[in-house]
Amino acid sequence: MRRNLCYRLVTLLALALLAAAPWSNPLCAANPGGDADAKETDTPQSVVATYRAARAADDWQKCFLCYDERMRANFFSCMLTGVAECDDEELKKIVFKPLADKFDDADRPVYSHHPEPLGTRDLRLYKMLEKRVDLPGLVAAAFRHLDAGEAHDSFFDLGNVLEVRIEGDKAEGYWRREPAQPANEPGQPPAQPNVPIHFRRVDGRWFLTIPDPPPPLADRERAAKLQAEIESLRINLGFSGAADSRANDAKEAVPAKRYHEVRLSVVPLPHPSDRSVYVGELTEGQARRLIEFLSTDGFLRDAAELDRQEVPLRDMSKDCCTLQVFTRNLSLHEDFGWGLPMLKRLDGLRGAVEGEAAQALDAILASFAAERKDWQAAAAAEKPGAPTGDAPNAPDR
């Protein structure tokens, strides 16, 4: 049903617009464009008044143009997801056909396979699309197709904005819910009496925006958070890059060596049918020891915090090993690169676990036996007498 679109937008956008949810690093907003008169956006209060008047008139394009570029990108991404999941074929045609008509197979927009904060990814895709497609017009067409109730639920009634504080090109205030606020549906943000609202000024005009994220946690704070949420700890170890590119390139019949993936979790995971994925269960004691190792290994210091930091870019045509650690409220990512230093990290990780997790890592390391010899030989030839890169206490395999 089309309600899938509305519910998806309500759930995701409420968190983004009305709560101080973590977001990507501050992004330099390009000229946001839009056809609103400057007087309609010359103060935070005026942009709220413009937004409310547009919402009352079912002018969804003007509502959308009251958002800054980051907010538009987030809204549009949520809309695409909701439309893709709904069963309204006419709505899908309205949204996806204009996009398909403007991009052929050679230059169609795709998400990067490299992990990055959703805010960064959404903005990058939005900027790519808006060069060829009238996205505000597309949003308006999609919401005109919905019934009035669904459209109004997706573009929130912000109420009267109170106590706006301006600091440079940013401002923050709040709007007060009525006491008779109905109970939220499951999965929606809890009703608060005072709801924060954020603004950003671009080229002299004010727009509704998404709040900037708090700074990333220090390594000790990350360790404490992982320990506090130990029951939800998950660890993914994967390999990607040149081998995957060769294997997926239909023009090249190049046999690519496949390296297995490891998934470790305190909560038992189902064993996938894919035999290239090893799954291991961790006891809480093992998980705590593993967190201690990640503290000494440098992972908790160097990893990118996905909700607050961008992952450093790397050459996706080259092989790479990636470690990701998750709990309910923390997501960490680090690329280990390729070669002997990577194997040293994996050797250390293997020494910190036992049981199923150890067996899974043993299998991974065994698959690198030939590469280990080649890399050691290359290192020895380059620097005779230098250490080969093996970890001093690497387990026997």
C-alpha positions in Angstrom: 0.0 0.0 0.0 1.1 3.6 -0.5 1.1 3.9 3.3 4.5 2.2 3.2 5.9 5.4 1.6 4.3 7.7 4.2 5.3 5.6 7.1 8.9 5.3 5.9 9.2 9.0 5.5 7.6 9.7 8.9 9.9 7.3 10.7 13.2 8.5 9.1 12.5 12.2 8.6 11.2 12.8 12.0 14.5 11.7 13.4 16.4 13.8 10.9 14.5 17.0 11.1 13.0 17.2 14.5 15.6 15.5 16.7 19.3 16.2 17.2 20.2 12.9 15.6 23.8 12.1 14.6 24.6 13.0 11.0 27.5 13.3 8.7 30.2 15.9 9.0 29.1 19.4 8.1 28.8 19.6 4.4 29.3 22.8 2.4 25.9 23.6 1.0 25.8 24.7 -2.6 23.4 27.4 -3.7 20.1 25.6 -2.7 18.2 27.3 -5.5 14.4 27.4 -5.2 11.9 30.0 -6.3 10.7 31.3 -2.9 10.9 35.1 -2.6 13.8 36.2 -0.4 11.4 37.8 2.1 9.8 34.4 2.7 13.2 33.0 3.9 15.0 36.0 5.4 14.6 34.9 9.0 14.2 31.4 10.6 10.6 32.4 11.6 9.8 33.5 8.1 10.9 30.2 6.5 8.7 28.3 9.0 5.8 30.6 8.1 6.4 29.9 4.4 6.7 26.2 5.0 3.4 26.1 7.0 1.5 28.2 4.4 2.8 25.9 1.6 1.8 22.8 3.5 -1.7 24.2 4.1 -2.0 24.9 0.4 -0.7 21.4 -0.6 2.3 23.2 -2.3 4.7 20.3 -1.9 7.4 21.8 -4.1 7.6 24.9 -2.0 7.6 22.8 1.2 10.6 20.8 -0.2 12.4 24.1 -1.2 12.2 25.2 2.4 14.7 22.5 3.2 18.5 23.1 2.7 20.4 20.8 0.4 21.3 18.3 3.0 17.7 18.0 4.2 16.4 17.7 0.6 18.9 14.9 -0.1 17.8 13.1 3.0 14.1 13.5 2.2 14.6 12.4 -1.4 16.5 9.3 -0.4 13.8 8.4 2.1 11.2 8.9 -0.7 13.0 6.7 -3.1 13.2 3.9 -0.5 9.6 4.2 0.3 8.4 4.2 -3.3 10.6 1.2 -4.1 9.0 -0.7 -1.2 5.4 0.2 -1.9 3.0 -1.7 -4.3 1.7 1.4 -6.2 3.0 0.8 -9.7 1.7 4.2 -10.9 3.6 6.0 -8.1 6.8 4.0 -9.1 6.3 5.2 -12.7 5.9 8.8 -11.6 9.1 8.7 -9.6 11.5 6.3 -11.4 10.7 6.9 -15.1 12.0 10.5 -15.2 15.2 9.3 -13.6 15.5 6.3 -16.0 14.9 8.6 -19.0 17.8 10.9 -18.1 20.4 8.3 -17.4 21.5 5.4 -19.6 23.4 2.3 -18.5 26.8 4.0 -19.0 26.2 6.9 -16.6 23.3 5.8 -14.3 23.8 7.0 -10.7 24.9 4.3 -8.3 25.8 4.2 -4.7 29.4 3.6 -4.0 30.3 0.2 -2.6 32.6 1.9 -0.2 31.0 2.5 3.2 30.2 6.2 3.9 27.8 8.0 6.2 24.3 8.0 4.8 24.2 11.8 4.8 27.3 12.0 2.6 26.0 9.3 0.3 22.5 10.8 0.0 23.9 14.3 -0.8 26.3 12.9 -3.4 23.5 11.1 -5.2 21.2 14.0 -5.0 23.7 16.4 -6.5 24.3 13.9 -9.3 20.5 13.6 -10.1 19.6 17.3 -9.8 21.9 18.2 -12.7 19.5 16.4 -15.1 16.2 16.1 -13.3 13.8 18.6 -11.7 13.9 17.0 -8.3 11.6 19.5 -6.5 9.1 19.0 -9.3 9.5 15.2 -9.1 8.8 15.3 -5.4 5.7 17.5 -5.9 4.4 15.1 -8.6 4.9 12.1 -6.3 3.0 13.7 -3.4 0.2 15.0 -5.6 -0.4 11.3 -6.4 -0.8 10.5 -2.7 -4.0 11.3 -0.8 -3.9 14.5 1.3 -3.6 12.7 4.6 -0.5 10.7 3.5 1.2 13.8 2.0 0.5 15.9 5.1 1.9 13.2 7.4 5.2 13.2 5.5 5.6 17.0 5.5 5.3 17.8 9.2 3.2 20.5 10.7 6.0 22.3 12.7 3.7 24.4 14.9 4.8 27.7 16.3 8.6 28.0 16.6 9.8 29.5 19.9 13.0 30.9 21.3 15.1 30.8 18.2 18.8 31.4 18.9 21.0 32.5 16.0 24.7 31.9 16.0 26.3 33.0 12.7 24.7 31.0 9.8 23.1 28.5 12.1 20.0 28.7 14.3 18.1 26.5 16.7 14.7 26.8 18.3 11.8 24.5 19.2 8.2 24.0 18.6 5.7 22.8 21.2 3.4 19.9 20.7 -0.2 20.1 21.8 -0.9 18.3 25.1 -3.4 16.1 23.2 -0.6 14.6 21.0 -1.9 11.1 20.0 0.2 8.0 20.8 2.9 7.3 18.3 2.8 4.3 16.1 5.5 1.6 16.8 8.9 2.7 15.5 8.2 6.4 15.5 10.0 8.8 17.7 8.5 9.4 21.1 6.3 12.4 21.5 8.2 15.3 23.3 6.6 18.4 24.5 9.3 20.6 23.0 10.8 19.4 19.7 14.2 20.9 18.5 14.2 22.5 15.1 17.4 23.6 13.2 18.1 26.2 10.6 21.0 27.0 8.2 21.5 30.3 6.3 22.8 30.0 2.8 23.4 33.1 0.6 21.3 35.2 2.9 18.3 32.9 3.1 17.3 30.6 5.9 16.3 27.0 5.4 15.2 24.1 7.6 18.2 21.7 8.1 19.6 18.7 9.8 21.7 19.3 12.9 25.4 18.7 12.7 26.6 15.6 14.5 28.4 15.6 17.8 32.2 15.0 17.6 33.3 11.3 17.3 34.0 9.4 20.5 37.5 9.0 21.9 38.9 5.5 21.9 38.3 5.0 25.6 34.7 6.2 25.1 34.3 3.8 22.3 35.6 0.9 24.4 33.2 1.8 27.2 30.3 2.0 24.8 31.1 -1.4 23.3 31.5 -3.0 26.7 28.1 -1.4 27.9 26.4 -2.8 24.8 28.3 -6.1 24.7 25.1 -8.2 24.2 24.6 -6.6 20.7 28.3 -6.8 19.5 28.8 -7.9 15.9 32.0 -8.1 14.0 32.4 -8.4 10.2 35.7 -9.1 8.5 35.6 -8.8 4.7 37.7 -8.5 1.6 37.0 -6.5 -1.5 38.6 -4.7 -4.4 40.4 -5.8 -7.4 39.3 -9.4 -7.3 35.7 -8.4 -7.0 36.1 -5.9 -9.9 37.6 -8.5 -12.2 35.0 -11.1 -11.3 32.1 -8.7 -12.0 33.5 -7.3 -15.2 31.8 -9.2 -18.0 34.4 -8.0 -20.5 37.2 -9.8 -18.7 37.1 -13.5 -18.1 39.7 -13.3 -15.4 39.5 -15.9 -12.7 39.4 -14.1 -9.4 40.4 -15.6 -6.1 37.6 -15.2 -3.6 38.5 -14.6 0.1 36.0 -15.6 2.7 34.0 -13.3 5.0 33.9 -13.7 8.8 30.9 -12.7 10.9 31.2 -12.9 14.6 28.4 -12.1 17.0 27.3 -12.5 20.6 23.8 -13.1 19.4 23.7 -16.4 17.4 23.6 -15.7 13.7 22.0 -18.0 11.1 24.5 -19.9 9.0 24.1 -18.6 5.5 23.9 -20.9 2.5 26.9 -19.0 1.0 29.9 -21.2 1.9 32.2 -18.2 1.5 30.9 -16.8 4.8 32.1 -18.1 8.1 29.9 -17.5 11.1 31.1 -17.7 14.7 29.3 -17.1 18.0 31.1 -15.2 20.8 30.5 -15.5 24.5 30.3 -12.3 26.4 33.7 -13.1 28.0 35.3 -13.6 24.6 33.7 -10.4 23.3 35.1 -8.4 26.2 38.6 -9.8 25.6 38.2 -8.9 21.9 37.3 -5.3 22.7 40.4 -5.1 24.9 42.5 -6.3 22.0 40.9 -3.8 19.7 41.9 -1.1 22.2 45.6 -2.1 22.2 45.6 -2.9 18.4 44.7 0.7 17.6 41.4 -0.1 15.9 39.3 1.9 18.5 41.6 4.9 18.0 41.8 4.8 14.2 38.4 3.4 13.0 35.8 5.8 11.5 32.6 6.2 13.4 30.1 5.8 10.6 27.3 8.1 12.0 29.8 10.9 12.7 32.8 10.6 10.4 33.4 9.9 6.8 35.4 6.8 5.9 38.7 7.8 4.2 38.5 7.2 0.5 40.6 4.4 -1.1 41.2 3.0 -4.5 38.4 0.6 -5.1 40.3 -1.2 -7.8 42.8 -2.5 -5.3 42.3 -5.4 -2.8 41.6 -4.4 0.8 40.6 -6.1 4.1 38.0 -4.3 6.1 37.0 -4.7 9.7 33.6 -3.4 11.0 32.4 -3.5 14.6 28.8 -2.8 15.6 26.6 -2.5 18.6 23.2 -1.0 19.0 24.5 2.6 19.0 28.0 2.4 17.6 29.3 1.5 14.2 33.1 1.5 13.5 34.9 0.9 10.2 38.6 0.5 9.3 40.4 -0.6 6.2 43.5 -2.7 6.9 44.9 -2.4 3.4 46.7 -5.3 1.8 49.9 -7.1 2.4 52.0 -8.2 5.4 50.8 -5.4 7.8 47.2 -6.6 7.1 48.2 -10.2 8.0 49.8 -8.9 11.2 46.5 -7.4 12.2 44.6 -10.6 11.3 47.2 -12.7 13.3 46.6 -10.5 16.3 42.8 -10.7 15.9 43.1 -14.5 15.7 45.1 -14.6 19.0 42.3 -12.7 20.8 39.5 -15.3 20.1 38.8 -19.0 20.5 36.2 -21.5 19.6 34.1 -20.9 16.5 35.6 -17.5 16.0 39.2 -18.9 16.1 38.2 -21.6 13.6 36.8 -19.0 11.2 39.9 -16.9 11.4 42.1 -19.9 11.0 40.3 -20.7 7.7 40.8 -17.1 6.5 44.5 -17.1 7.4 45.0 -20.5 5.7 43.6 -19.0 2.5 46.4 -16.4 2.6 49.2 -19.0 2.9 50.5 -18.4 -0.6 50.2 -14.6 -0.4 52.1 -14.7 3.0 55.0 -16.5 1.4 55.1 -14.1 -1.6 54.8 -11.0 0.6 57.5 -12.3 2.9 59.8 -13.1 0.0 59.2 -9.6 -1.5 59.9 -7.9 1.8 63.1 -9.9 2.3 64.3 -9.1 -1.2 63.6 -5.4 -0.7 65.2 -5.2 2.8 67.5 -8.2 3.4 67.5 -9.1 7.1 64.4 -7.1 8.0 61.5 -8.7 9.8 59.0 -10.5 7.5 56.0 -8.9 9.1 54.7 -12.0 11.1 53.2 -11.2 14.4 55.6 -12.4 17.2 52.9 -14.4 19.0 50.9 -15.5 15.9 49.1 -18.8 16.7 50.2 -22.0 15.0 48.0 -23.0 12.1 
